[in-house]
Amino acid sequence: MSKQLFNLGSVVATPGALRLMEKHSMTPMQFLQRHVTGDFGDLDEGDKELNNEAIWNDERILSSYKLNETDTLWVITEADRSSTCVLEPSDY
């Protein structure tokens, strides 16, 4: 198991994200574990590098996970590490 790289703060999920995870028989913990250990999902290399810098510079961290061709979930941790939200891109 990889090491946690930053604090998640309070964790919330939008109703749409919860429905999407249920549809795919997945749980928020599956995505939160990947996010907090630096597996930022389906981002390009430039965005992954920005996330790695954001960990140390106290900036917002965004992960994106494609569940299939049409369904994507985002996980966003705020810059102050007070909260993390699991959401669909359309919820943003």
C-alpha positions, -999 to +999 in steps of 0.1 A: +000+000+000+013+034-009+018+062+016-008+090+021+007+122+006-017+148+020-047+152+043-082+149+028-100+169+054-138+164+055-148+141+027-181+147+008-196+134-024-223+148-046-255+128-052-246+123-089-212+109-079-228+085-055-252+073-081-224+069-106-203+048-082-233+027-073-240+021-111-204+008-114-204-011-081-176+011-068-171+029-035-157+064-027-128+048-008-115+032-040-111+067-055-099+084-023-072+059-018-058+064-053-061+102-050-044+105-017-015+083-027-007+102-059-025+080-085-043+110-101-060+088-127-066+099-163-048+133-163-021+142-188+015+142-175+015+180-172-015+180-149-001+151-129+031+172-124+010+202-113-007+179-087+027+168-074+038+204-070+004+213-054+010+187-026+040+207-014+028+242-023-006+239-006-026+242-038-058+224-049-053+188-061-076+173-088-078+137-099-099+124-128-110+087-132-128+074-163-152+046-154-161+039-190-164+059-223-190+083-209-187+083-171-159+102-152-154+110-116-133+138-102-118+140-067-108+175-056-089+183-024-090+220-015-058+240-012-061+243+026-068+206+029-100+213+048-122+191+025-122+167-004-152+162-028-160+133-051-181+146-080-190+143-116-174+170-139-209+183-146-213+190-108-183+215-109 
